[in-house]
Structure formats: structure tokens, C-alpha cells
């Protein structure tokens, strides 16, 4: 398949195909985000199998801001049926229930971006275990119902009645020995994405995201809000682009780092080369800022110089030079984590859930993680055109 043709297909889906709701925008955006989330899943040859439940979790994050109990934003016509007014989204009720459980859990009103925070936290083994059972059940129900929504545009995306995507099948039934993204189970119903399509999404990632959000905003502006005030494209854009903050304090991670420091472990700030010892003022820094990719997975957290993190790095990614200079410190950090049972177990769990080709049992595991994380950061920087910072040390 001609890679340029894939780009034209995406443009056609977003701009020209008939739409009754925002599902096609959400599908394209979800595929795009999953491609960026698993940087080593595609080897350039094999298809990549993506469970529909993984795409559905992205949908919960996108539609979260539109499911506010007091200020809903309808995503399409709400037609009258024999049983009453039909919902614009098949999973709206389940998503509203999930928002209520989340607000009970955090003890505060939900922010528009809290859907991204929730799916990030619940994707990690430790985050899932810490959440109350009622919240987990509400999430699982919302994902199941969102899967029914995901199936619709997969079936109809493309010209006429011919979908350009293969119809989903259980992973164990897929042909061609596809690569599964982490966490895929044999009975998961999956969408198989070809290697060429995967690479084209990666190459066009920034454009795809921008086009999805733009066209989504224009569409919702035209939707009759059924008694509510009209919603401008600017408001829809604001809701779709709200970025998470660090809603969860990193108390557990910091306590474990403090224990290592008390035992004599010395860390090195990856961005300045400064030594971090017991008594040093440091931050547990997100290597990839939450505003760029919201995750508290342990591979993304490293002790760093507090002043540099707060005044220079902030929500930026390192330059290629800064990333190369940081590499030894990253290996050192992951090695230190691996020496503590609790941190080592969490690091292995989080790496296994993110990276396809890292072997958690090999003796060079810390170096493999540093390689994978460095590759992930470079891909994000290239694909999303994120502002970058330079090395902050001497020499």
C-alpha cells in the first residue's frame, strides 16, 4: 500500500465522509495515540494487533469532558425512538457513572483531562490495585460499552460501504503472526493494523492529532444541544486539549528513593549531572512530562535536580544531545530501582506493560530500559514537535 495513500485516506475520513456523530474522529485519534504509546511494537514487517478494549479506554479519555453530569456536550443527534430519546453515545451512561466514582475517589470535581489520568493510573498494576473495587468495576463496564461504540466506525470507515480497515477478530484467530501490544490476551477481539499503516500514523502523528481535534470541534459546534446552550468550536477544542497535571502525589515513589538514599545510594540528575545524595533537594521528575504523555509509570520517573526541573525543564523534552548525556544516569537509576524489591517489581511490571521488546529477565535489563525510554522520547519529540531543552550541566 502506498504510504501517501494512507495519508489521503485519513484526510478523507476526517474531512469528507458522512458523519452522524464523532466516532470516526475518535477512532482515528485512538489509533494514532496507541501507535505513539507503544514505540517498539512494530518491526516494520508484521501487523500489530490492538485490542478493541485498548482503543475503548482512549475513547473514555476523549469523551470524558463531554459527560459532565451538569453540562453535557452532545456528540450527535439524539433521535426519538420507541423507548425514548436515544443517546448520542452508546456508553454515555456508563461514562457518567465512571466520572461519579472517580470524583468520590479523589474527593473533588473531575477536570476535563482526568479521563487521561484515570486510564493511565488504571493501566499500571500498582495503580489498579490501589483503586477501590467500585471504581474498577465502573471502569470495566464503561470499557465494555465503549467497545460497542468502537466497532461502529471500524465497520464503516471508508468510501461507501467498504471499510478500509479489516474487521476485528480474536487475537488467536488473526493470520500472519501479528505482534501483540503489551497486555493482549488470546481471546481479545483485536484490530490488526498493518506495518505500513502503523508507520504512516507515526510519521503523520502530529498532523493526525491536530486534524482530528480541529474537525471534531467543527462538527460538535453544529450539533443541536437539545435545550442547552450552543457550544462553540473553541470550547470543544479547549475540552479536547486540556492536559493532565500530577493529580496523584508521588509519595510512594519518593519514599522508596529516600530509603535508597539512606542506604547510601547515589543518584545522578539526568539533566545536569549533579549528584543526588541524602539531604539533596531533588524532585521525582517525569522524564516525559505529563502534559506530553500522561503516565506515572516508574520508567518515566527519576530523581532530578529540583531547580533545573522547576525552572528549565518543566513541560519540555530533552534535546538529542541532552538525552545522550542523560543515558548513563538513566541506566544508573534503573539499576538502583532494580536492587530494591518493591521498586524492581514495579519497574518490571510497568516496562512490560509499555515496551514489547524489553526482556525483564536479562541481566542488562536497566540498559534495555534506558534504550527503550530514550527511543520513546525521541519518537515523541519528532512526532509531536514538543519544545525541547538543552543539557544543563558543565562540559
C-alpha positions as CSV (number, residue, x, y, z in Angstrom):
1,X,0.0,0.0,0.0
2,X,1.3,3.4,-1.0
3,X,2.1,5.4,2.2
4,X,0.8,8.6,0.7
5,X,-2.5,6.8,0.0
6,X,-2.8,6.2,3.7
7,X,-2.4,9.9,4.4
8,X,-5.1,10.7,1.9
9,X,-7.4,8.0,3.5
10,X,-7.1,9.7,6.9
11,X,-7.8,13.1,5.4
12,X,-10.9,11.7,3.7
13,X,-12.1,10.1,6.9
14,X,-11.7,13.3,8.8
15,X,-12.9,15.9,6.3
16,X,-15.2,14.4,3.7
17,X,-17.0,11.2,4.9
18,X,-20.6,11.5,6.1
19,X,-20.8,11.5,9.9
20,X,-23.7,11.2,12.3
21,X,-21.5,11.5,15.4
22,X,-17.9,12.0,16.4
23,X,-17.0,8.3,16.4
24,X,-14.8,8.4,13.3
25,X,-12.7,11.2,14.8
26,X,-12.3,9.2,18.0
27,X,-11.3,6.1,16.1
28,X,-8.6,7.8,14.1
29,X,-7.3,9.7,17.1
30,X,-7.2,6.5,19.2
31,X,-5.2,4.5,16.6
32,X,-2.8,7.5,16.4
33,X,-2.4,7.6,20.2
34,X,-1.9,3.8,20.5
35,X,0.8,3.9,17.8
36,X,2.6,6.6,19.8
37,X,2.1,4.8,23.1
38,X,3.9,1.6,22.1
39,X,7.2,2.8,20.4
40,X,8.6,-0.7,19.7
41,X,5.5,-2.6,18.8
42,X,6.0,-2.5,15.1
43,X,9.1,-4.2,13.5
44,X,8.2,-2.8,10.0
45,X,7.1,-6.2,8.7
46,X,4.3,-7.7,10.8
47,X,0.8,-6.3,11.5
48,X,0.2,-5.1,15.1
49,X,-2.8,-6.4,17.0
50,X,-4.6,-3.8,19.1
51,X,-7.4,-5.0,21.4
52,X,-10.6,-3.0,21.0
53,X,-10.7,-2.6,24.7
54,X,-7.4,-0.6,24.4
55,X,-9.0,1.7,21.8
56,X,-12.1,1.9,24.0
57,X,-10.0,3.1,27.0
58,X,-8.7,6.0,24.9
59,X,-12.3,6.8,24.0
60,X,-13.2,7.2,27.7
61,X,-10.5,9.8,28.0
62,X,-11.6,11.7,24.9
63,X,-15.3,11.8,25.8
64,X,-14.8,12.3,29.5
65,X,-15.1,16.1,29.3
66,X,-18.4,15.8,27.4
67,X,-20.0,13.5,30.0
68,X,-20.2,16.2,32.7
69,X,-23.5,15.5,34.6
70,X,-24.4,19.2,34.8
71,X,-23.0,20.4,31.5
72,X,-23.2,17.5,28.9
73,X,-22.0,18.2,25.4
74,X,-23.9,16.1,22.9
75,X,-21.8,14.4,20.2
76,X,-24.5,13.9,17.6
77,X,-28.3,14.0,17.1
78,X,-30.4,12.5,19.9
79,X,-33.3,10.9,17.9
80,X,-36.6,9.9,19.4
81,X,-37.2,6.1,19.4
82,X,-40.0,3.9,20.7
83,X,-38.2,3.6,24.1
84,X,-37.4,7.3,24.5
85,X,-34.6,9.7,23.5
86,X,-31.7,7.8,22.0
87,X,-28.3,8.6,23.5
88,X,-25.7,10.2,21.2
89,X,-23.1,7.7,22.6
90,X,-23.8,4.1,23.5
91,X,-21.6,4.4,26.5
92,X,-22.6,7.8,27.9
93,X,-24.4,6.5,30.9
94,X,-21.5,4.2,31.8
95,X,-19.1,7.0,31.4
96,X,-21.2,9.3,33.6
97,X,-21.2,6.6,36.3
98,X,-17.4,6.3,36.0
99,X,-17.0,10.0,36.5
100,X,-19.1,9.9,39.6
101,X,-16.9,7.1,41.0
102,X,-13.8,9.0,40.1
103,X,-15.0,12.1,41.9
104,X,-15.8,10.1,45.0
105,X,-12.3,8.6,44.9
106,X,-10.4,11.9,44.5
107,X,-12.8,13.9,46.7
108,X,-13.1,16.7,44.2
109,X,-14.9,17.6,40.9
110,X,-13.4,16.0,37.8
111,X,-11.3,18.0,35.4
112,X,-11.8,17.6,31.7
113,X,-8.4,15.8,31.4
114,X,-9.0,13.5,34.4
115,X,-10.0,10.8,31.9
116,X,-6.4,10.6,30.7
117,X,-5.2,10.4,34.3
118,X,-7.6,7.6,35.1
119,X,-6.7,5.4,32.2
120,X,-3.0,6.0,32.9
121,X,-3.3,5.0,36.5
122,X,-5.6,2.0,36.0
123,X,-3.3,0.6,33.3
124,X,-0.5,0.0,35.8
125,X,-0.6,-3.0,38.1
126,X,0.0,-0.9,41.2
127,X,-2.4,1.8,40.2
128,X,-5.1,-0.7,39.5
129,X,-4.6,-2.4,42.9
130,X,-4.8,0.8,44.8
131,X,-8.2,1.9,43.3
132,X,-11.4,0.9,45.1
133,X,-13.4,-2.0,43.7
134,X,-16.3,0.2,42.8
135,X,-14.1,2.4,40.6
136,X,-12.6,-0.6,38.9
137,X,-16.0,-2.1,38.1
138,X,-17.3,1.2,36.8
139,X,-14.2,1.4,34.5
140,X,-14.6,-2.1,33.2
141,X,-18.2,-1.6,32.5
142,X,-17.5,1.7,30.6
143,X,-14.8,0.0,28.6
144,X,-17.1,-2.9,27.6
145,X,-19.8,-0.4,26.5
146,X,-17.3,1.8,24.7
147,X,-16.1,-1.3,22.7
148,X,-19.6,-1.4,21.1
149,X,-19.0,2.2,20.0
150,X,-15.5,1.5,18.6
151,X,-16.9,-1.3,16.4
152,X,-19.2,1.0,14.5
153,X,-16.6,3.3,12.8
154,X,-14.3,0.3,12.1
155,X,-17.1,-1.3,10.2
156,X,-18.0,1.8,8.2
157,X,-14.8,3.9,7.9
158,X,-14.0,4.3,4.2
159,X,-15.8,5.1,1.0
160,X,-19.3,3.8,0.5
161,X,-20.0,0.5,2.4
162,X,-16.4,-0.8,2.1
163,X,-14.3,-0.3,5.2
164,X,-10.6,0.4,4.7
165,X,-9.9,-1.4,8.0
166,X,-10.0,-5.2,8.5
167,X,-12.8,-6.4,10.7
168,X,-11.8,-7.2,14.2
169,X,-11.1,-10.8,15.2
170,X,-9.9,-12.6,18.3
171,X,-6.1,-12.4,18.6
172,X,-5.7,-16.2,18.4
173,X,-7.6,-16.2,15.1
174,X,-5.6,-13.5,13.4
175,X,-3.4,-14.5,10.4
176,X,0.1,-13.6,9.6
177,X,1.7,-13.9,13.1
178,X,0.9,-10.3,14.2
179,X,2.7,-8.6,17.0
180,X,0.5,-8.0,20.1
181,X,0.8,-4.8,22.1
182,X,1.6,-5.5,25.7
183,X,-1.3,-6.9,27.7
184,X,-3.1,-8.5,24.8
185,X,-4.9,-11.8,25.7
186,X,-5.6,-14.7,23.3
187,X,-9.3,-14.1,23.4
188,X,-9.2,-10.3,23.0
189,X,-11.0,-9.0,20.0
190,X,-8.3,-7.0,18.1
191,X,-7.9,-4.6,15.2
192,X,-4.9,-5.7,13.1
193,X,-3.0,-2.6,11.9
194,X,-0.6,-3.2,9.0
195,X,3.0,-2.3,9.5
196,X,2.8,0.4,6.7
197,X,-0.3,1.9,8.3
198,X,1.4,1.9,11.7
199,X,4.5,3.7,10.4
200,X,2.4,6.2,8.5
201,X,0.5,7.1,11.6
202,X,3.8,7.5,13.4
203,X,5.1,9.8,10.6
204,X,1.9,11.9,10.5
205,X,1.1,11.7,14.2
206,X,1.2,15.5,14.9
207,X,-0.9,16.2,11.8
208,X,-3.4,13.4,12.6
209,X,-4.0,14.6,16.1
210,X,-4.4,18.3,15.1
211,X,-6.8,17.4,12.3
212,X,-8.9,15.1,14.5
213,X,-9.3,17.8,17.1
214,X,-10.0,20.5,14.6
215,X,-12.6,18.6,12.7
216,X,-14.2,17.2,15.9
217,X,-14.5,20.8,17.2
218,X,-16.2,22.0,14.0
219,X,-18.6,19.1,14.0
220,X,-19.8,19.4,17.6
221,X,-20.4,23.1,17.0
222,X,-23.1,22.2,14.6
223,X,-24.8,19.7,16.9
224,X,-28.2,20.7,18.5
225,X,-27.5,20.6,22.2
226,X,-31.2,19.8,22.9
227,X,-32.2,22.6,25.2
228,X,-28.8,23.6,26.2
229,X,-26.7,26.5,25.0
230,X,-24.8,26.1,21.8
231,X,-21.2,25.0,22.2
232,X,-18.6,26.9,20.2
233,X,-15.7,25.2,18.4
234,X,-13.3,27.0,20.7
235,X,-15.0,25.4,23.8
236,X,-14.9,22.0,22.3
237,X,-11.2,22.5,21.3
238,X,-10.4,23.5,24.9
239,X,-12.1,20.4,26.3
240,X,-10.3,18.1,23.8
241,X,-6.9,19.6,24.5
242,X,-7.0,20.0,28.3
243,X,-3.8,18.5,29.8
244,X,-3.4,16.5,33.0
245,X,-1.5,17.7,36.0
246,X,0.1,15.5,38.6
247,X,-3.2,14.7,40.3
248,X,-1.6,11.8,42.2
249,X,1.3,12.7,44.6
250,X,4.4,10.6,44.0
251,X,4.7,9.9,47.8
252,X,5.2,6.1,47.4
253,X,8.0,6.6,44.8
254,X,9.7,9.3,46.8
255,X,9.7,7.3,50.0
256,X,11.4,4.4,48.2
257,X,14.0,6.7,46.7
258,X,14.6,8.2,50.2
259,X,15.1,4.7,51.5
260,X,17.8,4.1,48.9
261,X,19.5,7.4,49.7
262,X,19.6,6.5,53.4
263,X,21.2,3.2,52.4
264,X,24.0,5.1,50.6
265,X,22.7,5.0,47.1
266,X,23.8,8.0,45.0
267,X,21.7,9.1,42.0
268,X,22.8,11.4,39.2
269,X,20.4,14.0,37.8
270,X,20.0,13.0,34.2
271,X,19.7,16.6,33.0
272,X,22.6,18.3,34.9
273,X,24.9,15.5,36.0
274,X,24.6,16.7,39.6
275,X,24.9,14.1,42.4
276,X,21.9,13.4,44.5
277,X,22.7,12.2,47.9
278,X,20.9,12.1,51.3
279,X,19.9,15.7,52.1
280,X,19.9,16.9,48.5
281,X,16.9,18.9,47.3
282,X,15.5,16.8,44.5
283,X,12.3,16.1,42.5
284,X,11.0,12.8,41.3
285,X,10.8,14.1,37.7
286,X,8.7,12.9,34.9
287,X,11.2,12.2,32.1
288,X,8.2,12.6,29.6
289,X,6.1,15.4,31.1
290,X,2.5,14.7,31.9
291,X,1.4,17.4,29.5
292,X,3.2,15.5,26.7
293,X,2.2,11.9,27.7
294,X,0.3,11.3,31.0
295,X,1.9,8.4,32.8
296,X,3.4,7.8,36.3
297,X,4.9,4.5,35.3
298,X,8.2,4.0,37.1
299,X,10.4,4.0,34.0
300,X,9.2,7.6,33.5
301,X,10.3,8.8,37.0
302,X,13.9,9.7,38.0
303,X,15.4,11.7,40.8
304,X,16.5,15.1,39.3
305,X,17.8,18.5,40.3
306,X,14.9,20.4,41.7
307,X,15.9,23.9,40.4
308,X,16.5,22.7,36.9
309,X,13.3,20.6,36.8
310,X,11.2,23.5,38.0
311,X,12.8,26.4,36.1
312,X,14.4,24.9,33.0
313,X,12.9,21.6,32.0
314,X,9.2,22.0,33.0
315,X,7.0,20.6,30.3
316,X,9.7,20.1,27.7
317,X,11.6,17.1,26.3
318,X,15.4,16.9,26.2
319,X,17.3,17.7,23.1
320,X,19.1,14.8,21.4
321,X,22.3,15.9,23.0
322,X,20.8,16.2,26.5
323,X,19.2,12.8,26.1
324,X,22.5,11.2,25.0
325,X,24.2,12.8,28.1
326,X,21.4,11.6,30.3
327,X,21.8,7.9,29.2
328,X,24.4,6.8,31.9
329,X,22.3,8.4,34.6
330,X,19.2,6.6,33.4
331,X,21.0,3.2,33.4
332,X,22.2,4.1,37.0
333,X,18.7,5.0,38.1
334,X,17.0,1.8,36.7
335,X,19.8,-0.3,38.2
336,X,19.2,1.3,41.6
337,X,15.4,0.7,41.3
338,X,16.1,-3.0,40.4
339,X,18.1,-3.5,43.6
340,X,15.0,-2.8,45.8
341,X,12.3,-5.5,45.7
342,X,9.3,-3.2,45.6
343,X,10.7,-0.8,43.1
344,X,12.2,-3.5,41.0
345,X,8.9,-5.4,40.8
346,X,7.0,-2.2,39.9
347,X,9.6,-1.2,37.2
348,X,9.4,-4.7,35.6
349,X,5.5,-4.5,35.6
350,X,5.5,-1.0,34.1
351,X,8.1,-1.8,31.5
352,X,6.3,-5.0,30.5
353,X,3.0,-3.0,30.0
354,X,4.7,-0.5,27.7
355,X,7.6,-2.0,25.8
356,X,7.3,-5.1,23.6
357,X,10.9,-5.9,23.1
358,X,12.5,-5.4,26.6
359,X,13.3,-8.7,28.3
360,X,12.8,-8.2,32.0
361,X,14.8,-11.3,33.0
362,X,18.1,-10.4,31.3
363,X,21.0,-9.1,33.4
364,X,21.2,-6.0,31.2
365,X,17.6,-5.1,31.9
366,X,18.4,-1.5,33.2
367,X,20.3,-0.8,30.0
368,X,17.5,-2.2,27.9
369,X,15.0,0.1,29.7
370,X,17.3,3.2,29.1
371,X,17.5,2.3,25.4
372,X,13.7,1.9,25.1
373,X,12.9,5.1,27.1
374,X,15.4,7.1,25.0
375,X,13.8,5.8,21.8
376,X,10.4,6.7,23.1
377,X,11.4,10.2,24.0
378,X,13.0,10.7,20.6
379,X,9.9,9.4,18.8
380,X,7.6,11.7,20.8
381,X,9.8,14.7,20.2
382,X,9.8,14.1,16.5
383,X,6.2,13.2,16.1
384,X,4.6,15.8,18.3
385,X,7.0,18.8,17.8
386,X,7.4,19.3,21.5
387,X,9.6,22.1,22.8
388,X,13.0,20.8,23.9
389,X,15.7,21.8,26.4
390,X,19.4,21.6,26.4
391,X,21.8,19.9,28.8
392,X,22.1,21.9,32.0
393,X,25.5,20.7,33.3
394,X,29.0,21.7,32.6
395,X,31.2,20.3,29.9
